[in-house]
């Protein structure tokens, strides 16, 4: 069972992972900037104050982190396994490509992993095993409003398991690249919901899809 201290430590670690202060993390999640301040973690009479499940859900949604990642950060065994002062994941660079370029050939292998030349790089804190697969795509245009704006950077992880409700980037065999919400996937078809209500939802046969990658974080 996770303690009061470990849950707050997980929030602090998540903020550090994305190079934010606790107040910056709260703002990104649409919460009051003081929500995660240390002064808010204990009442004047000494009672412990816990973050609400709604607040945690908003933080996960804003960062793209999964509940499994959050509980890993809250695990006491995590600290015991790290050298003094260490914090995973360490900052590093990952490949960066614009959405328009991503639709062209030669940038990805058959599994949707980065390949070929012409990639730029962007800094992203990720563990060494994850950095080997993740990459960044820069949003271009307004098709992903209001969630993602022109110039935002999406970090995606090819090969990761995707489930209903996940935000994903999909590339069709015809070269179209889009960010959508996975509504349903069967052995034969895939149904995608548009982030921008002014753009239609999309349905494809599985054999029309080149690859699908889960969005794990967005820089906005």
C-alpha positions in Angstrom: 0.0 0.0 0.0 1.4 3.4 -1.0 2.0 6.0 1.8 1.1 9.7 1.8 4.8 10.5 1.3 5.2 8.1 -1.6 2.2 9.5 -3.5 3.5 13.0 -3.2 7.0 11.8 -4.1 5.6 10.4 -7.3 4.0 13.7 -8.2 7.3 15.5 -7.5 9.2 12.9 -9.6 6.7 13.3 -12.5 7.2 17.0 -12.4 11.0 16.6 -12.5 10.7 14.1 -15.3 9.1 16.7 -17.5 11.4 19.5 -16.2 8.6 21.2 -14.3 8.1 22.5 -10.8 5.2 21.1 -8.8 3.3 24.3 -9.5 4.2 24.1 -13.2 2.8 20.6 -13.3 -0.4 21.7 -11.7 -0.8 24.5 -14.2 -0.2 22.1 -17.1 -2.9 19.9 -15.7 -5.4 22.8 -15.5 -5.3 22.9 -11.7 -4.6 25.7 -9.2 -0.9 26.4 -9.3 -0.6 25.9 -5.6 -2.3 22.5 -5.6 0.9 20.6 -5.3 2.8 23.0 -3.1 4.5 21.4 -0.1 2.5 23.7 2.2 -0.7 22.0 0.9 0.4 18.5 1.8 -0.4 18.8 5.5 -3.2 20.7 7.4 -2.5 23.2 10.1 -3.5 20.6 12.7 -1.0 18.1 11.3 -3.5 15.9 9.3 -2.2 14.6 6.1 -3.7 16.0 2.9 -3.7 13.6 -0.1 -4.0 14.6 -3.8 -7.4 13.7 -5.2 -7.8 11.0 -7.8 -9.2 13.6 -10.1 -6.0 15.7 -9.7 -3.8 12.7 -10.4 -5.9 11.8 -13.5 -5.5 15.3 -14.8 -1.8 15.2 -14.4 -1.5 11.9 -16.2 -3.7 13.2 -19.0 -1.6 16.4 -19.3 1.7 14.6 -19.4 0.7 11.4 -21.3 2.1 9.3 -18.5 0.3 6.0 -17.6 -1.0 5.0 -14.3 1.6 2.2 -14.3 4.4 4.8 -14.7 2.9 6.9 -11.8 2.8 3.9 -9.4 6.3 3.0 -10.5 7.5 6.4 -9.3 5.6 5.9 -6.1 7.2 2.5 -5.4 9.6 2.7 -2.4 11.7 0.0 -4.1 12.5 2.5 -6.8 14.6 4.7 -4.5 16.4 1.8 -3.0 17.5 0.7 -6.5 19.0 4.1 -7.4 22.3 5.7 -6.5 22.2 8.7 -4.2 20.8 11.7 -6.2 20.0 9.6 -9.3 16.7 10.2 -11.1 15.4 8.1 -14.0 15.0 8.8 -16.8 18.1 10.8 -17.7 17.9 13.6 -20.2 18.9 12.8 -23.7 18.0 13.4 -27.4 15.6 11.5 -29.5 14.8 11.8 -33.3 12.5 14.6 -34.4 10.5 14.9 -37.6 7.7 17.1 -38.9 4.3 15.6 -39.6 4.5 16.5 -43.3 7.9 14.8 -43.6 6.5 11.7 -41.7 4.2 11.1 -44.6 7.0 10.7 -47.0 8.9 7.4 -47.5 12.3 6.5 -46.1 11.9 7.8 -42.5 10.5 4.6 -40.9 11.2 0.9 -41.0 8.4 -1.7 -41.3 7.7 -1.5 -37.6 7.2 2.3 -37.5 10.6 2.9 -35.9 12.9 5.8 -37.0 15.1 4.9 -39.9 17.0 6.7 -42.7 18.4 10.2 -42.9 16.9 13.7 -42.5 15.9 13.5 -38.8 16.5 16.4 -36.4 16.8 15.8 -32.7 15.0 17.1 -29.6 15.8 16.7 -25.9 13.6 14.3 -24.0 14.1 12.7 -20.6 13.7 9.0 -21.1 15.3 5.8 -19.8 18.0 4.2 -22.1 15.7 1.3 -23.1 12.8 3.7 -23.9 15.0 6.2 -25.8 16.0 3.4 -28.2 12.4 3.4 -29.6 10.7 6.7 -29.0 10.8 9.7 -31.3 9.2 13.1 -31.7 6.8 14.5 -34.3 6.2 18.2 -34.6 2.5 19.2 -35.1 1.8 21.2 -38.3 -1.5 22.8 -39.0 -4.7 23.0 -37.0 -6.2 19.5 -37.6 -5.4 18.5 -34.0 -6.8 21.6 -32.2 -7.8 22.2 -29.5 -5.6 19.6 -27.9 -2.4 20.0 -30.0 -1.4 23.2 -31.7 0.9 24.0 -34.6 4.5 23.7 -33.3 3.7 21.3 -30.4 5.9 18.3 -30.2 4.4 14.8 -29.6 6.6 12.1 -28.2 5.4 8.7 -29.5 6.4 5.1 -28.8 6.1 2.6 -31.6 5.5 -1.0 -30.6 3.8 0.0 -27.3 0.5 -1.7 -26.6 -2.4 0.6 -27.5 -5.9 0.5 -25.9 -9.2 2.1 -26.4 -9.0 5.8 -25.5 -5.3 6.1 -26.1 -4.0 9.0 -28.2 -2.1 7.6 -31.1 -0.3 8.6 -34.3 -1.3 6.6 -37.3 0.4 6.3 -40.7 -1.5 4.8 -43.6 0.1 2.9 -46.4 -0.8 5.8 -48.7 1.4 8.1 -46.6 -1.2 10.0 -44.5 -0.1 10.7 -40.9 -2.6 11.7 -38.3 -3.0 12.0 -34.5 -6.3 10.6 -33.3 -7.9 8.8 -30.3 -8.2 5.1 -30.7 -11.9 4.2 -30.4 -11.9 0.6 -31.4 -9.5 -1.9 -33.0 -10.4 -5.4 -34.2 -8.5 -7.9 -36.3 -10.0 -6.4 -39.4 -10.6 -2.7 -38.8 -9.6 0.3 -36.7 -11.8 3.2 -35.7 -10.3 6.6 -34.9 -11.9 9.6 -33.2 -10.6 13.1 -34.3 -9.2 15.5 -31.7 -10.6 18.4 -33.6 -14.4 18.2 -33.8 -14.3 20.0 -37.2 -12.4 17.1 -38.7 -14.2 13.8 -39.3 -13.5 10.5 -37.5 -11.8 7.9 -39.6 -12.3 4.2 -40.1 -9.7 2.0 -41.9 -9.2 -1.7 -42.7 -6.2 -3.0 -40.9 -4.3 -3.7 -44.1 -4.6 0.1 -44.9 -2.5 0.9 -41.9 1.3 1.1 -42.1 1.9 1.6 -38.3 0.3 2.9 -35.2 2.3 4.5 -32.2 1.0 5.6 -28.8 1.5 9.3 -27.8 3.2 9.2 -24.4 3.9 12.9 -23.9 3.3 16.3 -25.5 5.4 19.5 -25.2 3.0 22.4 -25.4 
